[in-house]
Amino acid sequence: MGMLSEFKKFAMKGNVVDMAVGIIIGVAFGKIVSSFVNDILMPPLGILLGGMDFTALAFTIKEAVGEQAAVTINYGSFIQTAIDFIIVAFAIFMMIKAMNRLSRKEEAKPAAPPKPSPEQELLTEIRDLLKKDQG
């Protein structure tokens, strides 16, 4: 049972759980961005480029023969994936930038000065009286 309990301890550490949550959210966010790129961004971009569908762009190395499929280099799919990556990276950059801005605002708020202890208050009063008597 030693190995099982060690694994449980490892798996329940905060970093591992946080990483798992981040990966799950990242996958879901990636699907949203891919849908945004494929369904919203690329159609108008394709029209601007003369009705091109990027995913259909390919170099044919060998034509189809009989039931054997053609051999192609699908550079359009690569372009689509590269655009997906750029948009995801930019969205993450903007999200982190906003989070950093919020955390800087929280850090910039001055902390309330600590309340002096009764001894400090008494010493301050004594100091003030001594200054008054000397002046």
N, C-alpha and C positions, 0 to 999 in steps of 0.2 A: 504493500500500500504506500510505501515511501515515495515512489516515482509518481503515483497518481496525486498524492497530496502536494508534491512539489509542482506538478503541472498546474494544479488548481490555484496554488499560490501565485505562480507566474501569470496565468491567464487572467486573474482577477486584479492584477496591479493596475493602478490608474492609467499608466501610459498605454498599456496594451488595449484596455477598453476604449480609451480616447481615440487611439489610432483606428480601431475597428469602426467606431462611430464615424470618424472622418472619412474612411474609405467608403462606407455605405452611402454617406451623404454625397461624396464625390462622384460615385457611380451614378446616382440619381441625377445629380447636377449635370453630369456629362450627357445623359440622355436628353435632358431638357435643352441643353445647348445644341446638341446634334439635331434635334427636331427643329429648333429655331433656325439653324443654318440651312438644313435641307428643305424645310417647308416654307420658310418666310424669307430668308436672305437670298438664297441661291436662285429662285425663279426670276425675281427682277434683275439680278445680276446677269443671268443667262440671257434675258431679253436685251439688256444693254449691250451684250457682246454678240448680238445677232441671233438670239434664240438658242444659244449653245446650252447643252446639258453636260455639265462637267463629268458626271459619272459615266457618260457614254464615250468620252474621249479615250482613244486607245490606238496603239500602233499594232498592226497585225503582222506578226512574224511569219506565221504559216497559216494559210487559208484552211478552212474546214474541208475535210475529205470524207465523203460518205457520212458515217455516223460519228466520226472523230471530230471533236470540237476544234475550232480555230485556236491557235496559240497567240495570245495578245499581251501587250504591256499596257496595263490600265492606268495611264498617268492621270487621267481625269479623277479617278478615285483617290489618288494620292493628293491631287490639288484640293479635293473636297476635305480630306482628312487634315491637311495642313491648315486650311481655313478654319476648320473646327478647332484645332489646337490653338490657333492664334486668338480666336474669340474666347475660348475657355481661359487661356492664360490672361487675357486682358480683363475678363470678368473677375477672376480671382485677384488680380492686381488691384482692381478698383475696390473690391470688398476688403482686402487687407489694408488698403490706404484709408478707407473709411473707419475701420476698426482702430487703426493707429491714431487717427485724428480724435476719435472719441476718448481713447485712453490718455492722450496728451491733455485733453481738456480736464479730465478727472484729476490728473497729476498736478495740473496748474492751479487748481483750487487750493488756496492756503489752508493749512490745517489750523484749527482753533488753538490758540496758545494754551498750554496746560495751566490748570488752576493752581496757584501757589498753595503750598501747604500752610497750615496755621503758623508754623515756626517761621516760614519765609515772610508771611504777612506781618508778624510781630517784629522781625528784624527790619523790615522795610519801614515800619512806623518809627522804630527807634532811630534808624538812620535819618529819616526825615526830621525828627525832633532835634537830633544833634546838629544837623545842618541849619535848622532854624535858630537854635541857640547861638551858634557860632556866627551867624550872619547878621 
